Amino acid sequence: MSTTTSTILVVEDDTIVRMLIVDVLEELDFKVLEADGSEQALAIIKDANQHIDLMMTDVGLPIMDGRQLATEARNIRPSLPILFASGYAETIEVPADMHVIGKPFSIDQLRDKVKAVIGQS
Protein backbone atom coordinates (compact mmCIF):
# COMPACT_ATOMS: atom_id res chain seq x y z
CA MET A 1 0.00 0.00 0.00
CA SER A 2 1.32 3.43 -0.84
CA THR A 3 2.09 5.99 1.84
CA THR A 4 -0.14 8.54 0.09
CA THR A 5 -3.34 6.53 0.39
CA SER A 6 -6.39 8.75 0.60
CA THR A 7 -9.11 8.15 3.18
CA ILE A 8 -12.72 7.99 1.99
CA LEU A 9 -15.78 8.03 4.22
CA VAL A 10 -18.53 5.98 2.56
CA VAL A 11 -22.07 6.73 3.81
CA GLU A 12 -24.64 4.25 2.51
CA ASP A 13 -27.63 2.78 4.35
CA ASP A 14 -27.93 -0.27 2.08
CA THR A 15 -25.50 -2.78 3.62
CA ILE A 16 -24.84 -4.72 0.41
CA VAL A 17 -24.24 -1.59 -1.67
CA ARG A 18 -21.98 -0.15 1.06
CA MET A 19 -19.98 -3.39 1.25
CA LEU A 20 -19.50 -3.44 -2.52
CA ILE A 21 -18.34 0.19 -2.65
CA VAL A 22 -15.98 -0.36 0.28
CA ASP A 23 -14.53 -3.51 -1.30
CA VAL A 24 -13.93 -1.74 -4.61
CA LEU A 25 -12.32 1.31 -2.99
CA GLU A 26 -10.08 -0.87 -0.82
CA GLU A 27 -9.10 -2.88 -3.90
CA LEU A 28 -8.16 0.45 -5.51
CA ASP A 29 -5.85 1.05 -2.51
CA PHE A 30 -7.91 3.65 -0.66
CA LYS A 31 -8.37 3.61 3.10
CA VAL A 32 -12.13 3.43 3.73
CA LEU A 33 -14.28 4.43 6.69
CA GLU A 34 -17.90 3.25 6.72
CA ALA A 35 -21.11 4.75 8.03
CA ASP A 36 -24.61 3.33 7.63
CA GLY A 37 -26.27 6.71 8.05
CA SER A 38 -25.86 10.37 8.87
CA GLU A 39 -25.48 10.00 12.66
CA GLN A 40 -22.60 7.55 12.31
CA ALA A 41 -21.03 9.69 9.57
CA LEU A 42 -21.20 12.86 11.65
CA ALA A 43 -19.56 11.11 14.61
CA ILE A 44 -16.63 10.19 12.34
CA ILE A 45 -16.49 13.68 10.82
CA LYS A 46 -16.50 15.31 14.28
CA ASP A 47 -13.48 13.23 15.34
CA ALA A 48 -10.68 15.76 14.92
CA ASN A 49 -8.09 12.96 14.94
CA GLN A 50 -9.68 11.24 11.92
CA HIS A 51 -8.28 12.33 8.56
CA ILE A 52 -10.82 12.27 5.69
CA ASP A 53 -9.99 13.16 2.08
CA LEU A 54 -13.49 12.61 0.68
CA MET A 55 -17.01 11.85 1.84
CA MET A 56 -18.99 9.73 -0.60
CA THR A 57 -22.63 9.63 0.39
CA ASP A 58 -25.86 8.24 -0.92
CA VAL A 59 -28.42 10.97 -1.51
CA GLY A 60 -31.40 8.94 -0.25
CA LEU A 61 -30.49 8.37 3.38
CA PRO A 62 -33.15 8.03 6.10
CA ILE A 63 -33.55 10.71 8.80
CA MET A 64 -31.08 13.18 7.25
CA ASP A 65 -30.61 12.89 3.48
CA GLY A 66 -27.23 13.13 1.78
CA ARG A 67 -27.55 16.82 0.97
CA GLN A 68 -28.39 17.67 4.58
CA LEU A 69 -25.48 15.50 5.72
CA ALA A 70 -23.15 17.31 3.30
CA THR A 71 -24.24 20.67 4.72
CA GLU A 72 -23.59 19.50 8.28
CA ALA A 73 -20.27 17.93 7.27
CA ARG A 74 -19.14 21.19 5.64
CA ASN A 75 -20.10 23.11 8.80
CA ILE A 76 -17.58 20.90 10.64
CA ARG A 77 -14.99 20.51 7.86
CA PRO A 78 -15.48 23.38 5.39
CA SER A 79 -13.07 22.06 2.76
CA LEU A 80 -14.21 18.41 2.81
CA PRO A 81 -14.77 17.16 -0.75
CA ILE A 82 -18.24 15.66 -1.23
CA LEU A 83 -19.27 13.03 -3.78
CA PHE A 84 -22.95 12.09 -3.99
CA ALA A 85 -23.94 8.68 -5.33
CA SER A 86 -27.44 8.52 -6.73
CA GLY A 87 -29.60 6.44 -8.99
CA TYR A 88 -31.12 9.76 -10.05
CA ALA A 89 -27.87 11.65 -10.72
CA GLU A 90 -29.27 13.51 -13.71
CA THR A 91 -32.12 14.99 -11.67
CA ILE A 92 -30.49 15.98 -8.39
CA GLU A 93 -29.18 19.45 -7.79
CA VAL A 94 -25.97 19.84 -5.83
CA PRO A 95 -23.83 22.87 -5.04
CA ALA A 96 -21.20 23.70 -7.66
CA ASP A 97 -18.36 22.64 -5.34
CA MET A 98 -19.80 19.14 -4.83
CA HIS A 99 -19.87 16.18 -7.22
CA VAL A 100 -22.24 13.40 -8.31
CA ILE A 101 -21.77 9.88 -9.66
CA GLY A 102 -24.76 7.99 -11.02
CA LYS A 103 -25.67 4.53 -9.77
CA PRO A 104 -25.02 1.98 -11.03
CA PHE A 105 -21.39 2.80 -11.82
CA SER A 106 -18.49 0.68 -12.99
CA ILE A 107 -15.28 0.18 -11.04
CA ASP A 108 -13.46 2.36 -13.57
CA GLN A 109 -16.06 5.13 -13.30
CA LEU A 110 -15.82 5.07 -9.49
CA ARG A 111 -12.01 5.10 -9.54
CA ASP A 112 -11.85 7.95 -12.05
CA LYS A 113 -14.48 10.06 -10.27
CA VAL A 114 -12.94 9.60 -6.82
CA LYS A 115 -9.46 10.44 -8.09
CA ALA A 116 -10.77 13.50 -9.92
CA VAL A 117 -12.62 14.80 -6.87
CA ILE A 118 -9.68 14.38 -4.49
CA GLY A 119 -7.20 15.69 -7.05
CA GLN A 120 -5.18 12.56 -7.75
CA SER A 121 -3.94 11.74 -11.22
C-alpha positions, -999 to +999 in steps of 0.1 A: +000+000+000+013+034-008+021+060+018-001+085+001-033+065+004-064+088+006-091+082+032-127+080+020-158+080+042-185+060+026-221+067+038-246+042+025-276+028+044-279-003+021-255-028+036-248-047+004-242-016-017-220-002+011-200-034+013-195-034-025-183+002-026-160-004+003-145-035-013-139-017-046-123+013-030-101-009-008-091-029-039-082+004-055-058+011-025-079+037-007-084+036+031-121+034+037-143+044+067-179+032+067-211+047+080-246+033+076-263+067+080-259+104+089-255+100+127-226+076+123-210+097+096-212+129+116-196+111+146-166+102+123-165+137+108-165+153+143-135+132+153-107+158+149-081+130+149-097+112+119-083+123+086-108+123+057-100+132+021-135+126+007-170+118+018-190+097-006-226+096+004-259+082-009-284+110-015-314+089-003-305+084+034-332+080+061-336+107+088-311+132+073-306+129+035-272+131+018-275+168+010-284+177+046-255+155+057-232+173+033-242+207+047-236+195+083-203+179+073-191+212+056-201+231+088-176+209+106-150+205+079-155+234+054-131+221+028-142+184+028-148+172-008-182+157-012-193+130-038-229+121-040-239+087-053-274+085-067-296+064-090-311+098-101-279+116-107-293+135-137-321+150-117-305+160-084-292+195-078-260+198-058-238+229-050-212+237-077-184+226-053-198+191-048-199+162-072-222+134-083-218+099-097-248+080-110-257+045-098-250+020-110-214+028-118-185+007-130-153+002-110-135+024-136-161+051-133-158+051-095-120+051-095-119+080-121-145+101-103-129+096-068-095+104-081-108+135-099-126+148-069-097+144-045-072+157-070-052+126-078-039+117-112 
